[in-house]
């Protein structure tokens, strides 16, 4: 079995998403607050300079976060 370095990033992303959902379920955060957190992360990855070595990775990350935001907005 080959080790894919992206697997750790995918696992971390999924764990964070699950934690945010649990925080909403337990009424620690509101859905609106989670969307704010996700929007902040989206903006960080969207505003990486074009000269950044990992610009495609940041673009892909921003797109995944955007899809999460859209899913949460629909769920409200």
Buried (B, 14 or more C-beta within 10 A) or exposed (E): EEEEEEEEEEEEBEEBBEEBBEBBEEEEBEBEEBBEBBEEBBEEBBEBEEEEEEEEBBEEBBEBBBEBBEEBEEEE
